């Protein structure tokens, strides 16, 4: 199964990675996606993941343009062709 992952704003610059298609072989969950991402971006996975394997609190994730609450990521199941966007929380003043 193939999932398209895109990074936005300063996160894109920090990772040096804009977007890519990640192949999930046999597993369709968020931990499998992050494991495959780690193969692509190496140690920089620590920029998006905390020490417990969760997404960092300063980031948000959407799947097919729907924001996913961080506690729901563990239950998430992907389908072929899904689009995952990972971005910093909005800021401003």
LUMGUPA-585658 format. One line per field, with one value per atom (N, C-alpha, C, CB): residue in three letters; atom name; x negated, y, z negated. Coordinates in steps of 0.1 Angstrom, whole numbers, plus 5000, padded with zeros to 4 digits. Atoms other than C-alpha are relative to their C-alpha. Glycine has a CB too. Layout:
N
rest <- c(ALA, ...)
atom <- c(CA, ...)
xx <- c(X, ...)
yy <- c(Y, ...)
zz <- c(Z, ...)
***
This chain:
93
rest <- c(UNK, UNK, UNK, UNK, UNK, UNK, UNK, UNK, UNK, UNK, UNK, UNK, UNK, UNK, UNK, UNK, UNK, UNK, UNK, UNK, UNK, UNK, UNK, UNK, UNK, UNK, UNK, UNK, UNK, UNK, UNK, UNK, UNK, UNK, UNK, UNK, UNK, UNK, UNK, UNK, UNK, UNK, UNK, UNK, UNK, UNK, UNK, UNK, UNK, UNK, UNK, UNK, UNK, UNK, UNK, UNK, UNK, UNK, UNK, UNK, UNK, UNK, UNK, UNK, UNK, UNK, UNK, UNK, UNK, UNK, UNK, UNK, UNK, UNK, UNK, UNK, UNK, UNK, UNK, UNK, UNK, UNK, UNK, UNK, UNK, UNK, UNK, UNK, UNK, UNK, UNK, UNK, UNK, UNK, UNK, UNK, UNK, UNK, UNK, UNK, UNK, UNK, UNK, UNK, UNK, UNK, UNK, UNK, UNK, UNK, UNK, UNK, UNK, UNK, UNK, UNK, UNK, UNK, UNK, UNK, UNK, UNK, UNK, UNK, UNK, UNK, UNK, UNK, UNK, UNK, UNK, UNK, UNK, UNK, UNK, UNK, UNK, UNK, UNK, UNK, UNK, UNK, UNK, UNK, UNK, UNK, UNK, UNK, UNK, UNK, UNK, UNK, UNK, UNK, UNK, UNK, UNK, UNK, UNK, UNK, UNK, UNK, UNK, UNK, UNK, UNK, UNK, UNK, UNK, UNK, UNK, UNK, UNK, UNK, UNK, UNK, UNK, UNK, UNK, UNK, UNK, UNK, UNK, UNK, UNK, UNK, UNK, UNK, UNK, UNK, UNK, UNK, UNK, UNK, UNK, UNK, UNK, UNK, UNK, UNK, UNK, UNK, UNK, UNK, UNK, UNK, UNK, UNK, UNK, UNK, UNK, UNK, UNK, UNK, UNK, UNK, UNK, UNK, UNK, UNK, UNK, UNK, UNK, UNK, UNK, UNK, UNK, UNK, UNK, UNK, UNK, UNK, UNK, UNK, UNK, UNK, UNK, UNK, UNK, UNK, UNK, UNK, UNK, UNK, UNK, UNK, UNK, UNK, UNK, UNK, UNK, UNK, UNK, UNK, UNK, UNK, UNK, UNK, UNK, UNK, UNK, UNK, UNK, UNK, UNK, UNK, UNK, UNK, UNK, UNK, UNK, UNK, UNK, UNK, UNK, UNK, UNK, UNK, UNK, UNK, UNK, UNK, UNK, UNK, UNK, UNK, UNK, UNK, UNK, UNK, UNK, UNK, UNK, UNK, UNK, UNK, UNK, UNK, UNK, UNK, UNK, UNK, UNK, UNK, UNK, UNK, UNK, UNK, UNK, UNK, UNK, UNK, UNK, UNK, UNK, UNK, UNK, UNK, UNK, UNK, UNK, UNK, UNK, UNK, UNK, UNK, UNK, UNK, UNK, UNK, UNK, UNK, UNK, UNK, UNK, UNK, UNK, UNK, UNK, UNK, UNK, UNK, UNK, UNK, UNK, UNK, UNK, UNK, UNK, UNK, UNK, UNK, UNK, UNK, UNK, UNK, UNK, UNK, UNK, UNK, UNK, UNK, UNK, UNK, UNK, UNK, UNK, UNK, UNK, UNK, UNK, UNK)
atom <- c(N, CA, C, CB, N, CA, C, CB, N, CA, C, CB, N, CA, C, CB, N, CA, C, CB, N, CA, C, CB, N, CA, C, CB, N, CA, C, CB, N, CA, C, CB, N, CA, C, CB, N, CA, C, CB, N, CA, C, CB, N, CA, C, CB, N, CA, C, CB, N, CA, C, CB, N, CA, C, CB, N, CA, C, CB, N, CA, C, CB, N, CA, C, CB, N, CA, C, CB, N, CA, C, CB, N, CA, C, CB, N, CA, C, CB, N, CA, C, CB, N, CA, C, CB, N, CA, C, CB, N, CA, C, CB, N, CA, C, CB, N, CA, C, CB, N, CA, C, CB, N, CA, C, CB, N, CA, C, CB, N, CA, C, CB, N, CA, C, CB, N, CA, C, CB, N, CA, C, CB, N, CA, C, CB, N, CA, C, CB, N, CA, C, CB, N, CA, C, CB, N, CA, C, CB, N, CA, C, CB, N, CA, C, CB, N, CA, C, CB, N, CA, C, CB, N, CA, C, CB, N, CA, C, CB, N, CA, C, CB, N, CA, C, CB, N, CA, C, CB, N, CA, C, CB, N, CA, C, CB, N, CA, C, CB, N, CA, C, CB, N, CA, C, CB, N, CA, C, CB, N, CA, C, CB, N, CA, C, CB, N, CA, C, CB, N, CA, C, CB, N, CA, C, CB, N, CA, C, CB, N, CA, C, CB, N, CA, C, CB, N, CA, C, CB, N, CA, C, CB, N, CA, C, CB, N, CA, C, CB, N, CA, C, CB, N, CA, C, CB, N, CA, C, CB, N, CA, C, CB, N, CA, C, CB, N, CA, C, CB, N, CA, C, CB, N, CA, C, CB, N, CA, C, CB, N, CA, C, CB, N, CA, C, CB, N, CA, C, CB, N, CA, C, CB, N, CA, C, CB, N, CA, C, CB, N, CA, C, CB, N, CA, C, CB, N, CA, C, CB, N, CA, C, CB, N, CA, C, CB, N, CA, C, CB, N, CA, C, CB, N, CA, C, CB, N, CA, C, CB, N, CA, C, CB)
xx <- c(4992, 5000, 4991, 5010, 5008, 4987, 5008, 4997, 4995, 4993, 4991, 5001, 5008, 4982, 4999, 5007, 5003, 4966, 4995, 4991, 5005, 4961, 4997, 5011, 5004, 4944, 5001, 4985, 4997, 4951, 4991, 5014, 5006, 4935, 4986, 5009, 5014, 4904, 4997, 4999, 5003, 4908, 4994, 5013, 5005, 4901, 4985, 5008, 5014, 4869, 4991, 4999, 5008, 4857, 4997, 5007, 5001, 4863, 4992, 5013, 5006, 4849, 5008, 4986, 4991, 4879, 5014, 5001, 4987, 4910, 5011, 4999, 4990, 4930, 4995, 5012, 5005, 4927, 5011, 4988, 4991, 4946, 4994, 5004, 5006, 4941, 5008, 5002, 4994, 4948, 5001, 4991, 4997, 4964, 5003, 5012, 4998, 4960, 5006, 4986, 4994, 4985, 5006, 4991, 4995, 4991, 5006, 4988, 4993, 5015, 5002, 5013, 4998, 5011, 4989, 5000, 5009, 4993, 4986, 5006, 5014, 4964, 4992, 5001, 5006, 4957, 4995, 5009, 5004, 4957, 4988, 5012, 5012, 4933, 4987, 5003, 5012, 4910, 4994, 5004, 5004, 4909, 4994, 5011, 5005, 4904, 4985, 5009, 5013, 4874, 4989, 5000, 5009, 4858, 4996, 5006, 5002, 4861, 4992, 5013, 5005, 4852, 4990, 5011, 5010, 4830, 5003, 4987, 4999, 4823, 5010, 4986, 4991, 4845, 5014, 5000, 4987, 4875, 5002, 5001, 4999, 4868, 5006, 4987, 4994, 4880, 5015, 4995, 4985, 4915, 5005, 5005, 4995, 4917, 4994, 4997, 5006, 4913, 4994, 5011, 5007, 4895, 5009, 4992, 4990, 4927, 5006, 5011, 4995, 4933, 5012, 5003, 4989, 4960, 4996, 5009, 5003, 4962, 4997, 5012, 5004, 4946, 5012, 4988, 4988, 4971, 5001, 5000, 5000, 4961, 5003, 4987, 4996, 4973, 5014, 4990, 4987, 5005, 5000, 5011, 5000, 5014, 5014, 4996, 4987, 5042, 4998, 5004, 5000, 5052, 5012, 5002, 4990, 5070, 5008, 5010, 4994, 5076, 5008, 5008, 4993, 5091, 4990, 5009, 5009, 5072, 5003, 5001, 4999, 5065, 4995, 4992, 5004, 5064, 4988, 5011, 5012, 5030, 5004, 4991, 4996, 5047, 5006, 5009, 4993, 5065, 4989, 5010, 5010, 5032, 4997, 4987, 5003, 5026, 5011, 4999, 4989, 5060, 5001, 5013, 4999, 5055, 4996, 4992, 5003, 5056, 5000, 5010, 5001, 5044, 5006, 4986, 4996, 5058, 4991, 5015, 5008, 5039, 5004, 5001, 4998, 5035, 5004, 5012, 4997, 5042, 4988, 5000, 5009, 5025, 4998, 5004, 5002, 5009, 4992, 4992, 5007, 4999, 4995, 5009, 5006, 4976, 4995, 4989, 5003, 4973, 4999, 5010, 5001, 4964, 5014, 4989, 4988, 4993, 4999, 5001, 5000, 5004, 4995, 5014, 5004, 4989, 5002, 4985, 4998, 4993, 5004, 5011, 4996, 5004, 5006, 4988)
yy <- c(4988, 5000, 5012, 5000, 4987, 5035, 5011, 5003, 4988, 5066, 5012, 4997, 4988, 5101, 5008, 5008, 4992, 5121, 5013, 4992, 4987, 5158, 5008, 5008, 4992, 5182, 5015, 4997, 4986, 5219, 5010, 5003, 4989, 5252, 4997, 5005, 5002, 5252, 4985, 5007, 5015, 5214, 4995, 4993, 5004, 5209, 5004, 5007, 4995, 5230, 4992, 5015, 5007, 5212, 4986, 5000, 5014, 5178, 4998, 4993, 5001, 5186, 4991, 4996, 5010, 5166, 5006, 4987, 4994, 5180, 4990, 5008, 5010, 5150, 4987, 5005, 5012, 5114, 4989, 4995, 5011, 5082, 4989, 4994, 5010, 5057, 4987, 5004, 5013, 5020, 4993, 4991, 5008, 5002, 4986, 5007, 5014, 4965, 4992, 4994, 5009, 4945, 5007, 4990, 4992, 4972, 5013, 5002, 4988, 5000, 5010, 4996, 4991, 5019, 5011, 4992, 4989, 5051, 4997, 5010, 5004, 5034, 4994, 4990, 5006, 5015, 5012, 4991, 4989, 5048, 5007, 5010, 4993, 5065, 4991, 5004, 5009, 5034, 5001, 4986, 4998, 5037, 5014, 4997, 4987, 5074, 5001, 5011, 5000, 5068, 4995, 4992, 5005, 5048, 5011, 4988, 4990, 5078, 5012, 5005, 4988, 5107, 4998, 5009, 5003, 5089, 5006, 5004, 4994, 5106, 5012, 5004, 4988, 5136, 4996, 5006, 5004, 5115, 5005, 4984, 4994, 5129, 5014, 5000, 4986, 5163, 4999, 5006, 5002, 5149, 4991, 4996, 5010, 5121, 5002, 4985, 4999, 5122, 4986, 5004, 5012, 5096, 4988, 5003, 5011, 5076, 4995, 5005, 5004, 5072, 5007, 4986, 4992, 5098, 5013, 5004, 4988, 5129, 5011, 5004, 4989, 5160, 5009, 5007, 4991, 5184, 5012, 5003, 4987, 5213, 4997, 5007, 5004, 5194, 4995, 4989, 5006, 5184, 4991, 5011, 5010, 5156, 5000, 4986, 5001, 5155, 4988, 5013, 5011, 5125, 5004, 4986, 4996, 5134, 5012, 4988, 4987, 5169, 5000, 5006, 5001, 5158, 5000, 4988, 5000, 5168, 4988, 5013, 5011, 5139, 5004, 4987, 4998, 5143, 4991, 4999, 5009, 5130, 4987, 5007, 5013, 5103, 4990, 5002, 5008, 5090, 4994, 5008, 5005, 5084, 4986, 5008, 5014, 5051, 4991, 4997, 5008, 5038, 5002, 5005, 4997, 5052, 4988, 5012, 5010, 5028, 5006, 4987, 4994, 5038, 4991, 5004, 5007, 5029, 5004, 5003, 4997, 5028, 5014, 4989, 4987, 5064, 5011, 4999, 4989, 5082, 5010, 4994, 4989, 5116, 5005, 5011, 4996, 5124, 5013, 4989, 4987, 5160, 5002, 5012, 4997, 5168, 5014, 4990, 4985, 5205, 5005, 5008, 4993, 5228, 5006, 5011, 4994, 5242, 5015, 5000, 4986, 5277, 5009, 5004, 4990, 5306, 5014, 4998, 4986, 5343, 5009, 5001, 4991, 5373, 5012, 5003)
zz <- c(5000, 5000, 5000, 4988, 4999, 5008, 4994, 5015, 5007, 4987, 5003, 4985, 4998, 4997, 4988, 5012, 5012, 4969, 5005, 4990, 4997, 4971, 4987, 5009, 5012, 4947, 5004, 4996, 4997, 4945, 4991, 4998, 5007, 4934, 4995, 4989, 5005, 4912, 4998, 4986, 5002, 4907, 5013, 4997, 4987, 4944, 5001, 5012, 4999, 4941, 4990, 4996, 5010, 4909, 5005, 4987, 4996, 4924, 5014, 5002, 4987, 4959, 5009, 4999, 4993, 4972, 5002, 4992, 4997, 4989, 5000, 5013, 4999, 4998, 5006, 5009, 4995, 5007, 4999, 4994, 5001, 5012, 4992, 5015, 5010, 4984, 5003, 4985, 4998, 4991, 4987, 5010, 5012, 4962, 5004, 4992, 4997, 4966, 4989, 5005, 5010, 4946, 4988, 4996, 5012, 4919, 5005, 4990, 4995, 4923, 4989, 5005, 5011, 4890, 4999, 4987, 5002, 4879, 4996, 4991, 5003, 4862, 5011, 4988, 4988, 4894, 5009, 5007, 4992, 4913, 4995, 5001, 5006, 4889, 5001, 4986, 4999, 4890, 5015, 4997, 4986, 4928, 5003, 5010, 4999, 4926, 4995, 4993, 5006, 4903, 5010, 4987, 4990, 4931, 5010, 5007, 4990, 4954, 4994, 5006, 5005, 4931, 4988, 4995, 5010, 4905, 4986, 5005, 5013, 4872, 4999, 4995, 5000, 4882, 4996, 5014, 5004, 4873, 4986, 4999, 5013, 4838, 5000, 4993, 4998, 4852, 4999, 5013, 5000, 4855, 4990, 5014, 5010, 4830, 4986, 5005, 5014, 4792, 4996, 4990, 5005, 4771, 4998, 4987, 5002, 4766, 5014, 4991, 4987, 4804, 5004, 4999, 4996, 4805, 5008, 4988, 4992, 4827, 4989, 5009, 5009, 4810, 4999, 5005, 5003, 4794, 5008, 4985, 4992, 4816, 5015, 4999, 4987, 4847, 5001, 5006, 4997, 4863, 5012, 5001, 4989, 4887, 5006, 4995, 4993, 4913, 5009, 5007, 4990, 4934, 5010, 4993, 4990, 4966, 4996, 5003, 5004, 4954, 4987, 5011, 5013, 4920, 4989, 5000, 5011, 4889, 4991, 4992, 5009, 4866, 4986, 5005, 5014, 4828, 4997, 4990, 5003, 4815, 4993, 4991, 5006, 4793, 5010, 4988, 4990, 4824, 5010, 5007, 4991, 4843, 4999, 4999, 5002, 4827, 5006, 4985, 4994, 4840, 5015, 4993, 4985, 4875, 5008, 5003, 4990, 4904, 5013, 4999, 4987, 4938, 5011, 5003, 4988, 4972, 5011, 5004, 4989, 5004, 5006, 5011, 4994, 5018, 4990, 5010, 5010, 4985, 5001, 4986, 5000, 4982, 4985, 5009, 5014, 4948, 5001, 4992, 5001, 4941, 4985, 5005, 5013, 4911, 5000, 4996, 5000, 4902, 4986, 5008, 5013, 4873, 4997, 5000, 5004, 4853, 5005, 4985, 4996, 4866, 4989, 5005, 5010, 4848, 5006, 4996, 4995, 4850, 4988, 5011, 5011, 4831, 5004, 4991)
***
